[in-house]
Amino acid sequence: MLLLAACTGSADQGATGAELYSQFCARCHGADLNGAIGSGLGVGSDLVDRPDGYITDVIVNGRGSMPAFRRTLTDEQVGRIVDFIRSEQGS
């Protein structure tokens, strides 16, 4: 339950990908994308070689202990998060 509580809240419709990542992802995946409770997402992670659709699917539907964000984030907001992750990976 603690994990889910850390990943809730309402998203500002105009928030940038970085702001959305900070609000919904950083607690588990690290502010620097190097991982914490959740896996690393940055440079050198397995995620670098995955297609954007995979990242989108995991954010929307969840995976393992990661909650689904389909009721919290719009498709556009998820896209901004994916774009932010890719920019941080240098992609």
PyMOL Python script that loads the backbone (N, CA, C, O; Angstrom):
from pymol import cmd

cmd.read_pdbstr("""\
ATOM      1  N   MET A   1       0.807  -1.184   0.000  1.00  0.00           N
ATOM      2  CA  MET A   1       0.000   0.000   0.000  1.00  0.00           C
ATOM      3  C   MET A   1       0.860   1.262   0.000  1.00  0.00           C
ATOM      4  O   MET A   1       0.478   2.262  -0.607  1.00  0.00           O
ATOM      5  N   LEU A   2       1.991   1.233   0.656  1.00  0.00           N
ATOM      6  CA  LEU A   2       2.879   2.386   0.687  1.00  0.00           C
ATOM      7  C   LEU A   2       3.331   2.762  -0.710  1.00  0.00           C
ATOM      8  O   LEU A   2       3.381   3.945  -1.049  1.00  0.00           O
ATOM      9  N   LEU A   3       3.661   1.772  -1.522  1.00  0.00           N
ATOM     10  CA  LEU A   3       4.098   2.032  -2.877  1.00  0.00           C
ATOM     11  C   LEU A   3       3.026   2.765  -3.658  1.00  0.00           C
ATOM     12  O   LEU A   3       3.328   3.730  -4.359  1.00  0.00           O
ATOM     13  N   LEU A   4       1.791   2.330  -3.552  1.00  0.00           N
ATOM     14  CA  LEU A   4       0.715   2.990  -4.264  1.00  0.00           C
ATOM     15  C   LEU A   4       0.469   4.386  -3.743  1.00  0.00           C
ATOM     16  O   LEU A   4       0.170   5.290  -4.523  1.00  0.00           O
ATOM     17  N   ALA A   5       0.585   4.581  -2.461  1.00  0.00           N
ATOM     18  CA  ALA A   5       0.377   5.902  -1.886  1.00  0.00           C
ATOM     19  C   ALA A   5       1.420   6.889  -2.381  1.00  0.00           C
ATOM     20  O   ALA A   5       1.126   8.078  -2.507  1.00  0.00           O
ATOM     21  N   ALA A   6       2.609   6.433  -2.659  1.00  0.00           N
ATOM     22  CA  ALA A   6       3.677   7.309  -3.131  1.00  0.00           C
ATOM     23  C   ALA A   6       3.471   7.732  -4.571  1.00  0.00           C
ATOM     24  O   ALA A   6       4.120   8.672  -5.029  1.00  0.00           O
ATOM     25  N   CYS A   7       2.590   7.068  -5.297  1.00  0.00           N
ATOM     26  CA  CYS A   7       2.431   7.304  -6.727  1.00  0.00           C
ATOM     27  C   CYS A   7       1.069   7.874  -7.078  1.00  0.00           C
ATOM     28  O   CYS A   7       0.606   7.699  -8.205  1.00  0.00           O
ATOM     29  N   THR A   8       0.429   8.538  -6.163  1.00  0.00           N
ATOM     30  CA  THR A   8      -0.898   9.059  -6.435  1.00  0.00           C
ATOM     31  C   THR A   8      -0.871  10.575  -6.466  1.00  0.00           C
ATOM     32  O   THR A   8       0.157  11.200  -6.205  1.00  0.00           O
ATOM     33  N   GLY A   9      -1.982  11.136  -6.777  1.00  0.00           N
ATOM     34  CA  GLY A   9      -2.134  12.572  -6.859  1.00  0.00           C
ATOM     35  C   GLY A   9      -2.757  12.921  -8.191  1.00  0.00           C
ATOM     36  O   GLY A   9      -2.944  12.052  -9.043  1.00  0.00           O
ATOM     37  N   SER A  10      -3.075  14.177  -8.373  1.00  0.00           N
ATOM     38  CA  SER A  10      -3.628  14.587  -9.657  1.00  0.00           C
ATOM     39  C   SER A  10      -2.552  15.329 -10.430  1.00  0.00           C
ATOM     40  O   SER A  10      -1.724  16.040  -9.861  1.00  0.00           O
ATOM     41  N   ALA A  11      -2.587  15.148 -11.721  1.00  0.00           N
ATOM     42  CA  ALA A  11      -1.568  15.724 -12.586  1.00  0.00           C
ATOM     43  C   ALA A  11      -2.063  17.028 -13.186  1.00  0.00           C
ATOM     44  O   ALA A  11      -3.209  17.125 -13.623  1.00  0.00           O
ATOM     45  N   ASP A  12      -1.206  18.014 -13.205  1.00  0.00           N
ATOM     46  CA  ASP A  12      -1.485  19.278 -13.866  1.00  0.00           C
ATOM     47  C   ASP A  12      -1.487  19.017 -15.372  1.00  0.00           C
ATOM     48  O   ASP A  12      -0.525  18.468 -15.909  1.00  0.00           O
ATOM     49  N   GLN A  13      -2.545  19.403 -16.040  1.00  0.00           N
ATOM     50  CA  GLN A  13      -2.673  19.144 -17.477  1.00  0.00           C
ATOM     51  C   GLN A  13      -1.545  19.766 -18.294  1.00  0.00           C
ATOM     52  O   GLN A  13      -1.193  19.243 -19.351  1.00  0.00           O
ATOM     53  N   GLY A  14      -0.978  20.863 -17.826  1.00  0.00           N
ATOM     54  CA  GLY A  14       0.077  21.536 -18.567  1.00  0.00           C
ATOM     55  C   GLY A  14       1.486  21.189 -18.115  1.00  0.00           C
ATOM     56  O   GLY A  14       2.453  21.791 -18.580  1.00  0.00           O
ATOM     57  N   ALA A  15       1.609  20.228 -17.217  1.00  0.00           N
ATOM     58  CA  ALA A  15       2.923  19.874 -16.665  1.00  0.00           C
ATOM     59  C   ALA A  15       3.835  19.300 -17.745  1.00  0.00           C
ATOM     60  O   ALA A  15       3.383  18.605 -18.655  1.00  0.00           O
ATOM     61  N   THR A  16       5.102  19.597 -17.628  1.00  0.00           N
ATOM     62  CA  THR A  16       6.097  19.042 -18.549  1.00  0.00           C
ATOM     63  C   THR A  16       6.366  17.583 -18.198  1.00  0.00           C
ATOM     64  O   THR A  16       5.964  17.100 -17.140  1.00  0.00           O
ATOM     65  N   GLY A  17       7.047  16.897 -19.097  1.00  0.00           N
ATOM     66  CA  GLY A  17       7.435  15.518 -18.825  1.00  0.00           C
ATOM     67  C   GLY A  17       8.303  15.412 -17.589  1.00  0.00           C
ATOM     68  O   GLY A  17       8.156  14.477 -16.802  1.00  0.00           O
ATOM     69  N   ALA A  18       9.210  16.365 -17.410  1.00  0.00           N
ATOM     70  CA  ALA A  18      10.082  16.365 -16.231  1.00  0.00           C
ATOM     71  C   ALA A  18       9.274  16.550 -14.956  1.00  0.00           C
ATOM     72  O   ALA A  18       9.534  15.889 -13.950  1.00  0.00           O
ATOM     73  N   GLU A  19       8.298  17.445 -14.995  1.00  0.00           N
ATOM     74  CA  GLU A  19       7.454  17.673 -13.819  1.00  0.00           C
ATOM     75  C   GLU A  19       6.607  16.442 -13.500  1.00  0.00           C
ATOM     76  O   GLU A  19       6.467  16.062 -12.338  1.00  0.00           O
ATOM     77  N   LEU A  20       6.047  15.829 -14.529  1.00  0.00           N
ATOM     78  CA  LEU A  20       5.245  14.622 -14.325  1.00  0.00           C
ATOM     79  C   LEU A  20       6.108  13.485 -13.801  1.00  0.00           C
ATOM     80  O   LEU A  20       5.696  12.763 -12.893  1.00  0.00           O
ATOM     81  N   TYR A  21       7.304  13.317 -14.366  1.00  0.00           N
ATOM     82  CA  TYR A  21       8.222  12.281 -13.885  1.00  0.00           C
ATOM     83  C   TYR A  21       8.540  12.517 -12.413  1.00  0.00           C
ATOM     84  O   TYR A  21       8.523  11.585 -11.609  1.00  0.00           O
ATOM     85  N   SER A  22       8.826  13.758 -12.067  1.00  0.00           N
ATOM     86  CA  SER A  22       9.150  14.097 -10.685  1.00  0.00           C
ATOM     87  C   SER A  22       7.995  13.756  -9.744  1.00  0.00           C
ATOM     88  O   SER A  22       8.218  13.244  -8.647  1.00  0.00           O
ATOM     89  N   GLN A  23       6.776  14.037 -10.166  1.00  0.00           N
ATOM     90  CA  GLN A  23       5.612  13.804  -9.321  1.00  0.00           C
ATOM     91  C   GLN A  23       5.234  12.333  -9.219  1.00  0.00           C
ATOM     92  O   GLN A  23       4.878  11.861  -8.140  1.00  0.00           O
ATOM     93  N   PHE A  24       5.306  11.605 -10.325  1.00  0.00           N
ATOM     94  CA  PHE A  24       4.753  10.250 -10.347  1.00  0.00           C
ATOM     95  C   PHE A  24       5.784   9.129 -10.425  1.00  0.00           C
ATOM     96  O   PHE A  24       5.450   7.980 -10.137  1.00  0.00           O
ATOM     97  N   CYS A  25       7.014   9.422 -10.801  1.00  0.00           N
ATOM     98  CA  CYS A  25       7.970   8.347 -11.073  1.00  0.00           C
ATOM     99  C   CYS A  25       9.227   8.389 -10.205  1.00  0.00           C
ATOM    100  O   CYS A  25       9.779   7.346  -9.854  1.00  0.00           O
ATOM    101  N   ALA A  26       9.672   9.583  -9.865  1.00  0.00           N
ATOM    102  CA  ALA A  26      10.987   9.748  -9.226  1.00  0.00           C
ATOM    103  C   ALA A  26      11.117   9.040  -7.881  1.00  0.00           C
ATOM    104  O   ALA A  26      12.199   8.560  -7.546  1.00  0.00           O
ATOM    105  N   ARG A  27      10.048   8.966  -7.110  1.00  0.00           N
ATOM    106  CA  ARG A  27      10.144   8.307  -5.800  1.00  0.00           C
ATOM    107  C   ARG A  27      10.606   6.864  -5.932  1.00  0.00           C
ATOM    108  O   ARG A  27      11.355   6.363  -5.093  1.00  0.00           O
ATOM    109  N   CYS A  28      10.160   6.211  -6.973  1.00  0.00           N
ATOM    110  CA  CYS A  28      10.516   4.793  -7.142  1.00  0.00           C
ATOM    111  C   CYS A  28      11.681   4.586  -8.109  1.00  0.00           C
ATOM    112  O   CYS A  28      12.501   3.691  -7.902  1.00  0.00           O
ATOM    113  N   HIS A  29      11.761   5.392  -9.150  1.00  0.00           N
ATOM    114  CA  HIS A  29      12.780   5.189 -10.176  1.00  0.00           C
ATOM    115  C   HIS A  29      13.964   6.143 -10.044  1.00  0.00           C
ATOM    116  O   HIS A  29      14.899   6.089 -10.842  1.00  0.00           O
ATOM    117  N   GLY A  30      13.925   7.010  -9.045  1.00  0.00           N
ATOM    118  CA  GLY A  30      15.021   7.926  -8.773  1.00  0.00           C
ATOM    119  C   GLY A  30      14.940   9.205  -9.575  1.00  0.00           C
ATOM    120  O   GLY A  30      14.590   9.186 -10.755  1.00  0.00           O
ATOM    121  N   ALA A  31      15.263  10.313  -8.939  1.00  0.00           N
ATOM    122  CA  ALA A  31      15.254  11.607  -9.620  1.00  0.00           C
ATOM    123  C   ALA A  31      16.225  11.610 -10.790  1.00  0.00           C
ATOM    124  O   ALA A  31      16.015  12.314 -11.777  1.00  0.00           O
ATOM    125  N   ASP A  32      17.290  10.821 -10.677  1.00  0.00           N
ATOM    126  CA  ASP A  32      18.300  10.739 -11.729  1.00  0.00           C
ATOM    127  C   ASP A  32      18.071   9.554 -12.669  1.00  0.00           C
ATOM    128  O   ASP A  32      18.925   9.253 -13.503  1.00  0.00           O
ATOM    129  N   LEU A  33      16.927   8.880 -12.540  1.00  0.00           N
ATOM    130  CA  LEU A  33      16.534   7.713 -13.336  1.00  0.00           C
ATOM    131  C   LEU A  33      17.420   6.494 -13.100  1.00  0.00           C
ATOM    132  O   LEU A  33      17.392   5.555 -13.896  1.00  0.00           O
ATOM    133  N   ASN A  34      18.200   6.487 -12.030  1.00  0.00           N
ATOM    134  CA  ASN A  34      19.098   5.370 -11.766  1.00  0.00           C
ATOM    135  C   ASN A  34      18.470   4.294 -10.886  1.00  0.00           C
ATOM    136  O   ASN A  34      19.137   3.322 -10.531  1.00  0.00           O
ATOM    137  N   GLY A  35      17.208   4.453 -10.533  1.00  0.00           N
ATOM    138  CA  GLY A  35      16.519   3.436  -9.755  1.00  0.00           C
ATOM    139  C   GLY A  35      16.563   3.714  -8.270  1.00  0.00           C
ATOM    140  O   GLY A  35      17.435   4.429  -7.777  1.00  0.00           O
ATOM    141  N   ALA A  36      15.626   3.147  -7.582  1.00  0.00           N
ATOM    142  CA  ALA A  36      15.509   3.221  -6.121  1.00  0.00           C
ATOM    143  C   ALA A  36      14.706   1.987  -5.739  1.00  0.00           C
ATOM    144  O   ALA A  36      15.244   0.880  -5.732  1.00  0.00           O
ATOM    145  N   ILE A  37      13.437   2.158  -5.425  1.00  0.00           N
ATOM    146  CA  ILE A  37      12.546   1.023  -5.195  1.00  0.00           C
ATOM    147  C   ILE A  37      12.313   0.306  -6.528  1.00  0.00           C
ATOM    148  O   ILE A  37      12.332  -0.923  -6.601  1.00  0.00           O
ATOM    149  N   GLY A  38      12.094   1.094  -7.567  1.00  0.00           N
ATOM    150  CA  GLY A  38      11.879   0.567  -8.918  1.00  0.00           C
ATOM    151  C   GLY A  38      13.183   0.513  -9.692  1.00  0.00           C
ATOM    152  O   GLY A  38      14.213   1.004  -9.230  1.00  0.00           O
ATOM    153  N   SER A  39      13.131  -0.074 -10.848  1.00  0.00           N
ATOM    154  CA  SER A  39      14.329  -0.242 -11.678  1.00  0.00           C
ATOM    155  C   SER A  39      14.806   1.082 -12.253  1.00  0.00           C
ATOM    156  O   SER A  39      14.051   2.051 -12.339  1.00  0.00           O
ATOM    157  N   GLY A  40      16.070   1.101 -12.644  1.00  0.00           N
ATOM    158  CA  GLY A  40      16.647   2.253 -13.315  1.00  0.00           C
ATOM    159  C   GLY A  40      16.067   2.396 -14.707  1.00  0.00           C
ATOM    160  O   GLY A  40      15.738   1.405 -15.359  1.00  0.00           O
ATOM    161  N   LEU A  41      15.944   3.633 -15.160  1.00  0.00           N
ATOM    162  CA  LEU A  41      15.382   3.918 -16.474  1.00  0.00           C
ATOM    163  C   LEU A  41      16.356   4.680 -17.360  1.00  0.00           C
ATOM    164  O   LEU A  41      16.085   4.892 -18.542  1.00  0.00           O
ATOM    165  N   GLY A  42      17.478   5.090 -16.803  1.00  0.00           N
ATOM    166  CA  GLY A  42      18.397   5.970 -17.510  1.00  0.00           C
ATOM    167  C   GLY A  42      19.388   5.243 -18.390  1.00  0.00           C
ATOM    168  O   GLY A  42      19.212   4.076 -18.740  1.00  0.00           O
ATOM    169  N   VAL A  43      20.427   5.964 -18.732  1.00  0.00           N
ATOM    170  CA  VAL A  43      21.501   5.432 -19.566  1.00  0.00           C
ATOM    171  C   VAL A  43      22.023   4.143 -18.953  1.00  0.00           C
ATOM    172  O   VAL A  43      22.259   4.070 -17.747  1.00  0.00           O
ATOM    173  N   GLY A  44      22.203   3.126 -19.790  1.00  0.00           N
ATOM    174  CA  GLY A  44      22.716   1.852 -19.309  1.00  0.00           C
ATOM    175  C   GLY A  44      21.653   0.883 -18.831  1.00  0.00           C
ATOM    176  O   GLY A  44      21.957  -0.277 -18.554  1.00  0.00           O
ATOM    177  N   SER A  45      20.405   1.337 -18.729  1.00  0.00           N
ATOM    178  CA  SER A  45      19.334   0.437 -18.296  1.00  0.00           C
ATOM    179  C   SER A  45      18.828  -0.379 -19.483  1.00  0.00           C
ATOM    180  O   SER A  45      19.056  -0.026 -20.640  1.00  0.00           O
ATOM    181  N   ASP A  46      18.144  -1.465 -19.176  1.00  0.00           N
ATOM    182  CA  ASP A  46      17.530  -2.295 -20.219  1.00  0.00           C
ATOM    183  C   ASP A  46      16.472  -1.528 -20.999  1.00  0.00           C
ATOM    184  O   ASP A  46      16.158  -1.882 -22.135  1.00  0.00           O
ATOM    185  N   LEU A  47      15.926  -0.489 -20.400  1.00  0.00           N
ATOM    186  CA  LEU A  47      14.860   0.276 -21.024  1.00  0.00           C
ATOM    187  C   LEU A  47      15.334   1.017 -22.276  1.00  0.00           C
ATOM    188  O   LEU A  47      14.535   1.314 -23.165  1.00  0.00           O
ATOM    189  N   VAL A  48      16.617   1.309 -22.342  1.00  0.00           N
ATOM    190  CA  VAL A  48      17.162   2.054 -23.487  1.00  0.00           C
ATOM    191  C   VAL A  48      16.857   1.338 -24.794  1.00  0.00           C
ATOM    192  O   VAL A  48      16.565   1.988 -25.798  1.00  0.00           O
ATOM    193  N   ASP A  49      16.920   0.019 -24.799  1.00  0.00           N
ATOM    194  CA  ASP A  49      16.711  -0.758 -26.019  1.00  0.00           C
ATOM    195  C   ASP A  49      15.255  -1.125 -26.277  1.00  0.00           C
ATOM    196  O   ASP A  49      14.946  -1.727 -27.305  1.00  0.00           O
ATOM    197  N   ARG A  50      14.370  -0.779 -25.375  1.00  0.00           N
ATOM    198  CA  ARG A  50      12.946  -1.077 -25.547  1.00  0.00           C
ATOM    199  C   ARG A  50      12.281   0.027 -26.375  1.00  0.00           C
ATOM    200  O   ARG A  50      12.685   1.186 -26.292  1.00  0.00           O
ATOM    201  N   PRO A  51      11.267  -0.321 -27.172  1.00  0.00           N
ATOM    202  CA  PRO A  51      10.552   0.712 -27.939  1.00  0.00           C
ATOM    203  C   PRO A  51       9.702   1.600 -27.030  1.00  0.00           C
ATOM    204  O   PRO A  51       9.347   1.213 -25.916  1.00  0.00           O
ATOM    205  N   ASP A  52       9.388   2.777 -27.518  1.00  0.00           N
ATOM    206  CA  ASP A  52       8.553   3.704 -26.755  1.00  0.00           C
ATOM    207  C   ASP A  52       7.224   3.070 -26.362  1.00  0.00           C
ATOM    208  O   ASP A  52       6.715   3.321 -25.270  1.00  0.00           O
ATOM    209  N   GLY A  53       6.660   2.250 -27.246  1.00  0.00           N
ATOM    210  CA  GLY A  53       5.386   1.597 -26.953  1.00  0.00           C
ATOM    211  C   GLY A  53       5.446   0.717 -25.722  1.00  0.00           C
ATOM    212  O   GLY A  53       4.459   0.594 -24.995  1.00  0.00           O
ATOM    213  N   TYR A  54       6.592   0.104 -25.480  1.00  0.00           N
ATOM    214  CA  TYR A  54       6.764  -0.725 -24.281  1.00  0.00           C
ATOM    215  C   TYR A  54       6.695   0.151 -23.034  1.00  0.00           C
ATOM    216  O   TYR A  54       6.006  -0.183 -22.070  1.00  0.00           O
ATOM    217  N   ILE A  55       7.411   1.269 -23.059  1.00  0.00           N
ATOM    218  CA  ILE A  55       7.415   2.178 -21.906  1.00  0.00           C
ATOM    219  C   ILE A  55       6.008   2.699 -21.652  1.00  0.00           C
ATOM    220  O   ILE A  55       5.543   2.728 -20.513  1.00  0.00           O
ATOM    221  N   THR A  56       5.338   3.109 -22.718  1.00  0.00           N
ATOM    222  CA  THR A  56       3.967   3.601 -22.607  1.00  0.00           C
ATOM    223  C   THR A  56       3.062   2.548 -21.986  1.00  0.00           C
ATOM    224  O   THR A  56       2.277   2.854 -21.088  1.00  0.00           O
ATOM    225  N   ASP A  57       3.165   1.307 -22.459  1.00  0.00           N
ATOM    226  CA  ASP A  57       2.335   0.223 -21.939  1.00  0.00           C
ATOM    227  C   ASP A  57       2.571  -0.006 -20.451  1.00  0.00           C
ATOM    228  O   ASP A  57       1.620  -0.219 -19.698  1.00  0.00           O
ATOM    229  N   VAL A  58       3.816   0.036 -20.028  1.00  0.00           N
ATOM    230  CA  VAL A  58       4.124  -0.178 -18.610  1.00  0.00           C
ATOM    231  C   VAL A  58       3.566   0.960 -17.757  1.00  0.00           C
ATOM    232  O   VAL A  58       3.029   0.715 -16.677  1.00  0.00           O
ATOM    233  N   ILE A  59       3.687   2.189 -18.226  1.00  0.00           N
ATOM    234  CA  ILE A  59       3.146   3.322 -17.464  1.00  0.00           C
ATOM    235  C   ILE A  59       1.626   3.212 -17.371  1.00  0.00           C
ATOM    236  O   ILE A  59       1.059   3.386 -16.292  1.00  0.00           O
ATOM    237  N   VAL A  60       0.974   2.931 -18.473  1.00  0.00           N
ATOM    238  CA  VAL A  60      -0.484   2.893 -18.518  1.00  0.00           C
ATOM    239  C   VAL A  60      -1.043   1.693 -17.749  1.00  0.00           C
ATOM    240  O   VAL A  60      -2.007   1.836 -16.996  1.00  0.00           O
ATOM    241  N   ASN A  61      -0.451   0.522 -17.932  1.00  0.00           N
ATOM    242  CA  ASN A  61      -1.015  -0.710 -17.377  1.00  0.00           C
ATOM    243  C   ASN A  61      -0.301  -1.255 -16.147  1.00  0.00           C
ATOM    244  O   ASN A  61      -0.796  -2.182 -15.505  1.00  0.00           O
ATOM    245  N   GLY A  62       0.857  -0.691 -15.812  1.00  0.00           N
ATOM    246  CA  GLY A  62       1.624  -1.193 -14.685  1.00  0.00           C
ATOM    247  C   GLY A  62       2.335  -2.482 -15.038  1.00  0.00           C
ATOM    248  O   GLY A  62       2.099  -3.064 -16.097  1.00  0.00           O
ATOM    249  N   ARG A  63       3.199  -2.922 -14.154  1.00  0.00           N
ATOM    250  CA  ARG A  63       3.927  -4.181 -14.348  1.00  0.00           C
ATOM    251  C   ARG A  63       4.508  -4.574 -12.998  1.00  0.00           C
ATOM    252  O   ARG A  63       5.124  -3.753 -12.318  1.00  0.00           O
ATOM    253  N   GLY A  64       4.314  -5.813 -12.619  1.00  0.00           N
ATOM    254  CA  GLY A  64       4.822  -6.268 -11.326  1.00  0.00           C
ATOM    255  C   GLY A  64       4.261  -5.413 -10.204  1.00  0.00           C
ATOM    256  O   GLY A  64       3.043  -5.286 -10.074  1.00  0.00           O
ATOM    257  N   SER A  65       5.129  -4.825  -9.394  1.00  0.00           N
ATOM    258  CA  SER A  65       4.665  -3.993  -8.275  1.00  0.00           C
ATOM    259  C   SER A  65       4.403  -2.542  -8.676  1.00  0.00           C
ATOM    260  O   SER A  65       3.964  -1.737  -7.854  1.00  0.00           O
ATOM    261  N   MET A  66       4.672  -2.209  -9.938  1.00  0.00           N
ATOM    262  CA  MET A  66       4.405  -0.841 -10.397  1.00  0.00           C
ATOM    263  C   MET A  66       2.917  -0.683 -10.691  1.00  0.00           C
ATOM    264  O   MET A  66       2.331  -1.497 -11.404  1.00  0.00           O
ATOM    265  N   PRO A  67       2.306   0.369 -10.139  1.00  0.00           N
ATOM    266  CA  PRO A  67       0.874   0.581 -10.376  1.00  0.00           C
ATOM    267  C   PRO A  67       0.602   1.079 -11.789  1.00  0.00           C
ATOM    268  O   PRO A  67       1.488   1.626 -12.446  1.00  0.00           O
ATOM    269  N   ALA A  68      -0.610   0.888 -12.242  1.00  0.00           N
ATOM    270  CA  ALA A  68      -1.069   1.418 -13.524  1.00  0.00           C
ATOM    271  C   ALA A  68      -1.461   2.885 -13.349  1.00  0.00           C
ATOM    272  O   ALA A  68      -2.017   3.271 -12.321  1.00  0.00           O
ATOM    273  N   PHE A  69      -1.167   3.685 -14.356  1.00  0.00           N
ATOM    274  CA  PHE A  69      -1.498   5.110 -14.297  1.00  0.00           C
ATOM    275  C   PHE A  69      -2.573   5.499 -15.308  1.00  0.00           C
ATOM    276  O   PHE A  69      -2.743   6.683 -15.599  1.00  0.00           O
ATOM    277  N   ARG A  70      -3.300   4.520 -15.845  1.00  0.00           N
ATOM    278  CA  ARG A  70      -4.309   4.800 -16.872  1.00  0.00           C
ATOM    279  C   ARG A  70      -5.425   5.698 -16.373  1.00  0.00           C
ATOM    280  O   ARG A  70      -6.054   6.393 -17.171  1.00  0.00           O
ATOM    281  N   ARG A  71      -5.684   5.702 -15.088  1.00  0.00           N
ATOM    282  CA  ARG A  71      -6.748   6.557 -14.534  1.00  0.00           C
ATOM    283  C   ARG A  71      -6.202   7.879 -14.001  1.00  0.00           C
ATOM    284  O   ARG A  71      -6.966   8.772 -13.636  1.00  0.00           O
ATOM    285  N   THR A  72      -4.893   7.996 -13.961  1.00  0.00           N
ATOM    286  CA  THR A  72      -4.251   9.176 -13.381  1.00  0.00           C
ATOM    287  C   THR A  72      -3.703  10.115 -14.446  1.00  0.00           C
ATOM    288  O   THR A  72      -3.787  11.336 -14.307  1.00  0.00           O
ATOM    289  N   LEU A  73      -3.140   9.544 -15.514  1.00  0.00           N
ATOM    290  CA  LEU A  73      -2.475  10.329 -16.553  1.00  0.00           C
ATOM    291  C   LEU A  73      -3.166  10.167 -17.898  1.00  0.00           C
ATOM    292  O   LEU A  73      -3.630   9.080 -18.243  1.00  0.00           O
ATOM    293  N   THR A  74      -3.229  11.254 -18.653  1.00  0.00           N
ATOM    294  CA  THR A  74      -3.768  11.185 -20.007  1.00  0.00           C
ATOM    295  C   THR A  74      -2.701  10.584 -20.930  1.00  0.00           C
ATOM    296  O   THR A  74      -1.530  10.483 -20.566  1.00  0.00           O
ATOM    297  N   ASP A  75      -3.132  10.190 -22.130  1.00  0.00           N
ATOM    298  CA  ASP A  75      -2.177   9.678 -23.118  1.00  0.00           C
ATOM    299  C   ASP A  75      -1.102  10.710 -23.421  1.00  0.00           C
ATOM    300  O   ASP A  75       0.069  10.366 -23.581  1.00  0.00           O
ATOM    301  N   GLU A  76      -1.496  11.957 -23.497  1.00  0.00           N
ATOM    302  CA  GLU A  76      -0.538  13.034 -23.778  1.00  0.00           C
ATOM    303  C   GLU A  76       0.485  13.166 -22.645  1.00  0.00           C
ATOM    304  O   GLU A  76       1.674  13.346 -22.908  1.00  0.00           O
ATOM    305  N   GLN A  77       0.043  13.079 -21.415  1.00  0.00           N
ATOM    306  CA  GLN A  77       0.962  13.167 -20.275  1.00  0.00           C
ATOM    307  C   GLN A  77       1.924  11.983 -20.257  1.00  0.00           C
ATOM    308  O   GLN A  77       3.112  12.151 -19.980  1.00  0.00           O
ATOM    309  N   VAL A  78       1.419  10.797 -20.549  1.00  0.00           N
ATOM    310  CA  VAL A  78       2.289   9.620 -20.625  1.00  0.00           C
ATOM    311  C   VAL A  78       3.337   9.840 -21.713  1.00  0.00           C
ATOM    312  O   VAL A  78       4.512   9.526 -21.521  1.00  0.00           O
ATOM    313  N   GLY A  79       2.915  10.375 -22.846  1.00  0.00           N
ATOM    314  CA  GLY A  79       3.853  10.677 -23.922  1.00  0.00           C
ATOM    315  C   GLY A  79       4.934  11.656 -23.495  1.00  0.00           C
ATOM    316  O   GLY A  79       6.094  11.509 -23.878  1.00  0.00           O
ATOM    317  N   ARG A  80       4.560  12.650 -22.707  1.00  0.00           N
ATOM    318  CA  ARG A  80       5.552  13.612 -22.197  1.00  0.00           C
ATOM    319  C   ARG A  80       6.555  12.936 -21.271  1.00  0.00           C
ATOM    320  O   ARG A  80       7.742  13.262 -21.294  1.00  0.00           O
ATOM    321  N   ILE A  81       6.085  12.000 -20.460  1.00  0.00           N
ATOM    322  CA  ILE A  81       6.993  11.260 -19.576  1.00  0.00           C
ATOM    323  C   ILE A  81       7.950  10.412 -20.400  1.00  0.00           C
ATOM    324  O   ILE A  81       9.150  10.390 -20.128  1.00  0.00           O
ATOM    325  N   VAL A  82       7.430   9.715 -21.405  1.00  0.00           N
ATOM    326  CA  VAL A  82       8.284   8.894 -22.273  1.00  0.00           C
ATOM    327  C   VAL A  82       9.318   9.779 -22.961  1.00  0.00           C
ATOM    328  O   VAL A  82      10.494   9.422 -23.020  1.00  0.00           O
ATOM    329  N   ASP A  83       8.890  10.932 -23.483  1.00  0.00           N
ATOM    330  CA  ASP A  83       9.829  11.860 -24.129  1.00  0.00           C
ATOM    331  C   ASP A  83      10.900  12.325 -23.146  1.00  0.00           C
ATOM    332  O   ASP A  83      12.072  12.430 -23.507  1.00  0.00           O
ATOM    333  N   PHE A  84      10.497  12.606 -21.901  1.00  0.00           N
ATOM    334  CA  PHE A  84      11.468  13.026 -20.886  1.00  0.00           C
ATOM    335  C   PHE A  84      12.473  11.917 -20.613  1.00  0.00           C
ATOM    336  O   PHE A  84      13.677  12.168 -20.575  1.00  0.00           O
ATOM    337  N   ILE A  85      11.992  10.693 -20.423  1.00  0.00           N
ATOM    338  CA  ILE A  85      12.899   9.567 -20.169  1.00  0.00           C
ATOM    339  C   ILE A  85      13.882   9.422 -21.315  1.00  0.00           C
ATOM    340  O   ILE A  85      15.081   9.257 -21.093  1.00  0.00           O
ATOM    341  N   ARG A  86      13.379   9.483 -22.539  1.00  0.00           N
ATOM    342  CA  ARG A  86      14.260   9.360 -23.709  1.00  0.00           C
ATOM    343  C   ARG A  86      15.285  10.490 -23.771  1.00  0.00           C
ATOM    344  O   ARG A  86      16.444  10.257 -24.116  1.00  0.00           O
ATOM    345  N   SER A  87      14.873  11.696 -23.444  1.00  0.00           N
ATOM    346  CA  SER A  87      15.823  12.820 -23.476  1.00  0.00           C
ATOM    347  C   SER A  87      16.915  12.635 -22.423  1.00  0.00           C
ATOM    348  O   SER A  87      18.072  12.980 -22.659  1.00  0.00           O
ATOM    349  N   GLU A  88      16.547  12.093 -21.266  1.00  0.00           N
ATOM    350  CA  GLU A  88      17.523  11.847 -20.216  1.00  0.00           C
ATOM    351  C   GLU A  88      18.470  10.693 -20.572  1.00  0.00           C
ATOM    352  O   GLU A  88      19.606  10.635 -20.101  1.00  0.00           O
ATOM    353  N   GLN A  89      17.980   9.786 -21.408  1.00  0.00           N
ATOM    354  CA  GLN A  89      18.821   8.675 -21.860  1.00  0.00           C
ATOM    355  C   GLN A  89      19.749   9.120 -23.003  1.00  0.00           C
ATOM    356  O   GLN A  89      20.658   8.392 -23.402  1.00  0.00           O
ATOM    357  N   GLY A  90      19.501  10.318 -23.511  1.00  0.00           N
ATOM    358  CA  GLY A  90      20.293  10.810 -24.626  1.00  0.00           C
ATOM    359  C   GLY A  90      19.790  10.320 -25.963  1.00  0.00           C
ATOM    360  O   GLY A  90      20.501  10.381 -26.966  1.00  0.00           O
ATOM    361  N   SER A  91      18.552   9.829 -25.978  1.00  0.00           N
ATOM    362  CA  SER A  91      17.971   9.301 -27.222  1.00  0.00           C
ATOM    363  C   SER A  91      17.341  10.410 -28.038  1.00  0.00           C
ATOM    364  O   SER A  91      16.803  10.155 -29.115  1.00  0.00           O
TER     365      SER A  91
END
""", "prot")
cmd.dss("prot")
cmd.show_as("cartoon", "prot")
cmd.util.cbc("prot")
cmd.orient("prot")
